Amino acid sequence: MSRVSDRTLRRLAWAAFWVMPLGVAIAIPLLLTSRSSGAPRGPSFSDLVLPILVASFPLVGLLILRRQPRNTIGWILMAIGLVWGVSGLLDDYALYGLVVAPGTVPGADVAVALNQGSWAPGLGLMGTFLILLFPDGHLPSPRWAPVAWVAGVTLAVVTVVIAPRPGTFDDGPFPGLRNPLGWQAGEGLLTALLYIFLPLLPLSILACAAGLATRFRRSKGVERQQLKWLASAGAVVASLYIVAMLCGLFMFLGVLTQTTVVSLLQNSSVLSFMLLPAAIGMAVLRHGLYEIDVVINRALVYASLTAMLLVVYLASVLLLQLVLTPLTNESDLAVAGSTLAVAALFGPARRRIQRIVDRRFYRNKYDAARTLDEFTDRLRHQVDLDAVGVDLRSVVDTSVRPAHVSLWVRP
């Protein structure tokens, strides 16, 4: 890219970005048309929200490339959006040629075949190079080069091998459609390559995650704050995704039913993926970079507070119902009493959890605040100005740790 001007790179970024909105703009009327025509496929939550979710990656990439047109992370984000954008255009073309107006456009079945392997680079780039090269666009060290090569070859092979596999498309919006690109003579070779390289994809993602962890252990200063942003977003996404998977497992076992709360949790786990490009944009552009400590602090406090109050609420409801069952058959009194108990516990519990979090994870801040409180108590009973000056300099040196401390007292 050294021979290409920054202005040309910005224009390329804009051109790549508009592929995704173009696919969304074409998909929405096609989905509405296919539903009105009685086709089995109609707009769902994933149809409407997933394009917005995926578009967040190239949007953040565009914001980065406008300021830093040679930033590798920005171009990876743009590549993710470009892959999903092209996939959406192929899907729209196939939908129009096979469902909305069958036979009016050529090669609709070819578009379906070409689109079969698009998930590999779309998801693979998110889980491999985006986290392996974050935040400066370079490997953690030269010894991670084999991991990058294996990840790149795996993504390329899986993408290329899936399209020419012979047979019919059993999954997706066009079940039973025969692959027009099927290579019957090479079926054995394609299957062998897929069995070899498909397991390497999750292994590559785990290896790249290990590279990110290694980089975090060695990082300091600005780079450490940047990695905190991505790690925090990844923790939230992973937590919500695990909760959604557990809900799905309990529904499969018959323990849970599809309620509004369960649907909200599942949809939230999908929407939470937008936190990843948002955190990357904050980290690379360094906008509010050091505010991540405040975000982590509040997240730890309120997540612990929510979990504790939820346990107290459920336990108190169950206990009060057992106690009040001989007196009344209604459960409103138990619910009301539990709600009042949780409301009364909110303030004291929040302050207590805040002190625990500060003492455990933010020890310097906790010690500094305690030192200032102790100095304030001593100041109320101190009358010697020289002693106050000595005490003040000691407090500043302990809490702030400056290179030099001097005190000037007005005559």
Secondary structure by P-SEA (a helix, b strand, c coil): cccccaaaaaaaaaaaaaaaaaaaaaaaaaaaaaaaaccccccccccccaaaaaaaaaaaaaaaaacccccaaaaaaaaaaaaaaaaaaaaaaaaaacccccccccaaaaaaaaaccccccccccccccccccccccccccccaaaaaaaaaaaaaaaaaaaaacccccccccccccccccccccaaaaaaaaaaacaaaaaaaaaaaaaaaaaaaaacccaaaaaaaaaaaaaaaaaaaaaaaaaaaaaaaaccccccaaaaaaaaaaaaccaaaaaaaaaaaacccccaaaaaaaaaaaaaaaaaaaaaaaaaaaaaaaaaaccccccaaaaaaaaaaaaaaaaaaaaaaaaaaaaacccaaaaaaaaaaaaaaaaaaacccaaaaaaaaaaaaaaaccccbbbbbbcc
